[in-house]
Amino acid sequence: MAKEPGRIRQIIDVLALVIKRNRLAILWLALATLGPIAAGIVYAAIATGGEPVSSVVAIILGVLAGALGFLIVLGQLTQKLMYSNLQGQPGAVSALIKNQLRRSWRGNDVPVRMNRNQDIVYRIVGRPGVVVISEGLRTRVAPLVEEVRKEVNRIVPGVPVHLLHVGSDGLALKDFFPTLYKIKGKVRAAEIIVVSNRLNSIAKTPASMMPKGIDPTKMRAPRPR
């Protein structure tokens, strides 16, 4: 098995990719790193009165703050680049749910509905209740969303259901999580697990709706006439 790259190697690779795609990243990273270091040096030279221990501590704190600033800004630039790369791509919401959904939520990056046009529906559970997320063209995916909404109401009646749409005619990817986390919560933490497990055990999925005897990995697209 190939050895996974270390943390420093990963940071270097991410840094190279961010700088390649955004030349201004060098400026922002330099300001975030050198600013705190310079502040620590100035503080050590002026405010400590030349006391050696205090001067060293001030400089060390400045270096640590600079390193933290570097990582924070690099993380923000990386996230912005990720949103830019995923925007408009089928399955973009899946990547966000898989990698960035808060632990207080229960969700699956596998769609609960999809069609041949690559319009996709996901379902997650949190304090607000059940959130049905659609991706693609709103008018095409609307019937699937309504189907999932009715299914949720039938399986877990009384649990609030919210609808979000991500796409060119809906939310941008960068606005997905801010909008999701603004929804007010009414479901208790213990109930989230119960609701999620019940939906996962009873609700239909694309795999469960596949006719028996058909292997989806071996399906071929029909030949054009």
C-alpha positions as CSV (number, residue, x, y, z in Angstrom):
1,M,0.0,0.0,0.0
2,A,1.2,3.5,-0.8
3,K,2.0,5.6,2.2
4,E,-0.3,8.6,2.6
5,P,1.4,12.0,2.5
6,G,2.1,13.7,5.8
7,R,0.3,16.8,7.0
8,I,3.1,19.2,5.9
9,R,3.2,17.6,2.5
10,Q,-0.6,18.0,2.2
11,I,-0.4,21.7,3.2
12,I,2.3,22.3,0.6
13,D,0.2,20.6,-2.1
14,V,-2.9,22.6,-1.2
15,L,-0.8,25.8,-1.1
16,A,0.6,25.1,-4.5
17,L,-2.8,24.5,-6.0
18,V,-4.4,27.6,-4.3
19,I,-1.6,29.9,-5.6
20,K,-1.8,28.4,-9.1
21,R,-5.5,29.2,-9.3
22,N,-5.4,32.5,-7.4
23,R,-2.3,34.7,-7.6
24,L,-3.6,37.1,-5.0
25,A,-3.5,34.2,-2.5
26,I,0.2,35.0,-2.0
27,L,-0.6,38.5,-0.8
28,W,-3.3,37.4,1.6
29,L,-1.2,34.6,3.1
30,A,1.7,36.9,3.5
31,L,-0.4,39.5,5.3
32,A,-1.9,36.9,7.6
33,T,1.5,35.4,8.4
34,L,3.9,38.4,8.6
35,G,1.4,40.8,10.2
36,P,1.3,39.0,13.6
37,I,5.0,38.2,13.5
38,A,5.8,41.9,12.9
39,A,3.4,42.9,15.7
40,G,5.2,40.5,18.1
41,I,8.6,41.9,17.2
42,V,7.5,45.5,17.6
43,Y,5.8,44.6,21.0
44,A,9.0,42.9,22.1
45,A,11.1,46.0,21.1
46,I,8.9,48.6,22.6
47,A,6.6,47.3,25.3
48,T,8.8,44.8,27.2
49,G,11.5,47.3,28.0
50,G,14.2,45.1,26.7
51,E,13.5,42.3,29.2
52,P,14.8,39.1,27.5
53,V,12.2,36.6,28.6
54,S,9.3,38.9,27.8
55,S,10.8,39.8,24.5
56,V,11.3,36.1,23.5
57,V,7.8,35.2,24.6
58,A,6.3,38.1,22.6
59,I,8.2,37.0,19.5
60,I,7.2,33.4,19.9
61,L,3.5,34.4,20.4
62,G,3.8,36.5,17.2
63,V,5.2,33.5,15.3
64,L,2.5,31.2,16.5
65,A,-0.2,33.8,15.7
66,G,1.3,34.1,12.2
67,A,1.2,30.4,11.7
68,L,-2.4,30.3,12.8
69,G,-3.3,33.2,10.5
70,F,-1.6,31.4,7.6
71,L,-3.7,28.2,8.2
72,I,-6.9,30.1,8.6
73,V,-6.5,32.1,5.5
74,L,-5.3,29.0,3.5
75,G,-8.4,27.1,4.7
76,Q,-10.7,29.9,3.6
77,L,-9.0,30.2,0.2
78,T,-9.1,26.4,-0.2
79,Q,-12.8,26.4,0.6
80,K,-13.5,29.1,-1.9
81,L,-11.6,27.2,-4.6
82,M,-13.5,24.1,-3.8
83,Y,-16.9,25.9,-4.2
84,S,-15.7,27.3,-7.4
85,N,-14.7,23.9,-8.8
86,L,-17.9,22.2,-7.6
87,Q,-20.4,24.9,-8.7
88,G,-22.6,23.5,-11.5
89,Q,-21.2,19.9,-11.2
90,P,-23.7,17.1,-10.7
91,G,-23.1,15.6,-7.2
92,A,-21.7,18.8,-5.7
93,V,-24.0,18.7,-2.8
94,S,-23.0,15.1,-2.1
95,A,-19.4,16.3,-1.6
96,L,-20.5,19.0,0.9
97,I,-22.6,16.6,2.9
98,K,-19.9,14.0,3.0
99,N,-17.0,16.3,4.0
100,Q,-18.5,19.4,5.8
101,L,-21.9,18.5,7.4
102,R,-21.8,19.2,11.1
103,R,-21.8,16.1,13.4
104,S,-25.1,17.2,15.0
105,W,-26.8,16.4,11.7
106,R,-27.5,13.0,10.3
107,G,-27.1,12.7,6.5
108,N,-26.0,10.6,3.7
109,D,-24.1,11.7,0.6
110,V,-26.0,9.0,-1.4
111,P,-29.0,10.5,-3.2
112,V,-32.5,9.3,-2.2
113,R,-33.9,10.2,-5.7
114,M,-32.3,11.0,-9.1
115,N,-33.3,11.0,-12.7
116,R,-31.6,10.5,-16.1
117,N,-31.0,14.3,-16.3
118,Q,-28.7,14.1,-13.2
119,D,-31.2,16.0,-11.1
120,I,-30.6,14.7,-7.6
121,V,-32.4,14.7,-4.2
122,Y,-30.8,14.2,-0.8
123,R,-32.3,14.0,2.7
124,I,-30.6,15.0,6.0
125,V,-32.0,15.2,9.5
126,G,-31.1,17.7,12.2
127,R,-32.6,20.0,14.9
128,P,-34.9,21.7,12.3
129,G,-36.3,18.3,11.3
130,V,-35.9,16.7,7.9
131,V,-34.3,18.8,5.1
132,V,-34.9,17.7,1.6
133,I,-32.2,19.1,-0.7
134,S,-32.6,19.1,-4.5
135,E,-29.8,19.7,-7.0
136,G,-30.2,20.4,-10.7
137,L,-33.0,22.2,-12.6
138,R,-35.8,23.1,-10.2
139,T,-38.6,22.4,-12.6
140,R,-37.3,19.0,-13.5
141,V,-36.5,17.9,-10.0
142,A,-39.7,19.2,-8.4
143,P,-41.7,15.9,-8.8
144,L,-38.9,14.0,-7.1
145,V,-38.8,16.5,-4.2
146,E,-42.6,16.3,-3.8
147,E,-42.3,12.5,-3.8
148,V,-39.7,12.5,-1.0
149,R,-41.6,15.1,1.0
150,K,-44.8,12.9,1.0
151,E,-42.7,9.9,1.9
152,V,-41.1,11.6,4.9
153,N,-44.5,12.9,6.1
154,R,-45.9,9.3,5.8
155,I,-43.0,7.6,7.7
156,V,-42.3,10.3,10.4
157,P,-45.6,12.3,10.6
158,G,-45.3,15.5,12.7
159,V,-41.6,16.0,12.0
160,P,-41.0,19.3,10.1
161,V,-39.9,19.0,6.5
162,H,-37.9,21.8,4.9
163,L,-36.9,22.2,1.2
164,L,-33.7,23.6,-0.2
165,H,-32.7,23.8,-3.8
166,V,-29.1,24.2,-5.0
167,G,-28.4,25.2,-8.6
168,S,-28.4,28.0,-11.1
169,D,-32.0,28.7,-10.2
170,G,-31.5,28.4,-6.5
171,L,-28.8,28.6,-3.8
172,A,-25.2,28.9,-4.7
173,L,-23.0,26.2,-3.1
174,K,-21.3,28.8,-0.9
175,D,-24.7,29.7,0.5
176,F,-25.9,26.2,1.2
177,F,-24.5,25.7,4.7
178,P,-25.2,29.2,5.9
179,T,-28.9,28.8,4.8
180,L,-29.2,25.3,6.2
181,Y,-27.8,26.3,9.6
182,K,-30.2,29.3,9.9
183,I,-33.2,27.0,9.9
184,K,-34.7,27.0,13.4
185,G,-34.6,23.7,15.3
186,K,-37.5,22.0,17.0
187,V,-36.3,18.4,17.2
188,R,-34.4,17.1,20.2
189,A,-31.0,15.6,19.7
190,A,-32.2,12.1,20.8
191,E,-35.0,12.3,18.3
192,I,-32.7,13.1,15.4
193,I,-31.2,9.6,15.6
194,V,-34.6,7.9,15.8
195,V,-36.0,9.9,12.8
196,S,-32.9,9.2,10.7
197,N,-32.8,5.5,11.5
198,R,-36.5,5.1,10.7
199,L,-36.2,6.9,7.4
200,N,-33.1,4.9,6.4
201,S,-34.8,1.6,7.2
202,I,-38.2,2.3,5.5
203,A,-37.8,5.0,2.8
204,K,-37.1,4.1,-0.8
205,T,-33.8,4.6,-2.4
206,P,-32.7,4.5,-6.1
207,A,-31.2,1.1,-5.4
208,S,-34.3,-0.3,-3.7
209,M,-36.4,0.9,-6.7
210,M,-34.2,-0.9,-9.2
211,P,-36.0,-4.0,-10.6
212,K,-34.7,-7.3,-9.1
213,G,-32.1,-9.1,-11.2
214,I,-30.6,-5.9,-12.6
215,D,-27.0,-5.1,-11.7
216,P,-26.7,-1.2,-11.9
217,T,-23.0,-1.5,-12.4
218,K,-23.5,-3.4,-15.6
219,M,-26.2,-1.3,-17.1
220,R,-25.5,0.2,-20.5
221,A,-26.9,3.3,-22.1
222,P,-29.2,2.5,-25.1
223,R,-27.6,2.9,-28.5
224,P,-28.7,5.9,-30.5
225,R,-30.9,5.1,-33.5
